Amino acid sequence: PGKVGDYLYDEMSMGTERFVRKVEKYTRDKVETPFDFELELCGFKLWGRLSDIYAPGYVHMRYAKRKAKDLLKLWFHHLIYCSLKPEEFPENSFLVCKDRIEKFNRPSNPRKIVATLLDLYLQGLTEPIHFFPETSLVYVKQVQNEKNTRQKALSGARFRWDGGGYDNNPAENKDFYYQRCFEYMDPIDAKFEDIAKQVYQPLLAHLEEV
């Protein structure tokens, strides 16, 4: 209450204003026609609408710090968008969050990458797959650092899985569903490594910070 409340309100207001300025840079000129899509691939039929398309490209905004799930969501939308978009539409997609802005470039084989992700999704419908958005992302980033050994990359992943660190990230293994699925085994294994690479190596190859 009182001065403390005023201070917090001012901080929130300034943060909101900064975020709005960020967003405005990418959302000034909107493509008026929404992008309706329908795609049949690998036994799946995907359909929907992408409406946040502007002059720079497809834009997703989130007033929060960027999480791995945000990247995965936009990446899948970006692949669909690149697979089916009209030729005159821009090719890039942008993720605008409080702490960063990132851009996806167009891959040469978006449908092939979608097929890989759908195959993993199908596996996940029959058994728990060893994929954890935050931990898997840490692992692949560590692997791509040429200075790191495989063991060092796995140690970094396990650190994220178990939680802790200077940024006090919560342990991803505390998720109730992960605990139920992997209560009697260690899921940070060879399957984990393989799936993490399948998902994140193409993603990171086409991602850049703006």
Summary of the structure (lengths in Angstrom):
residues: 210
radius of gyration: 19.4
end to end distance: 38.5
largest distance: 59.8
contacts: 575
relative contact order: 0.12
helix: 51%
strand: 18%
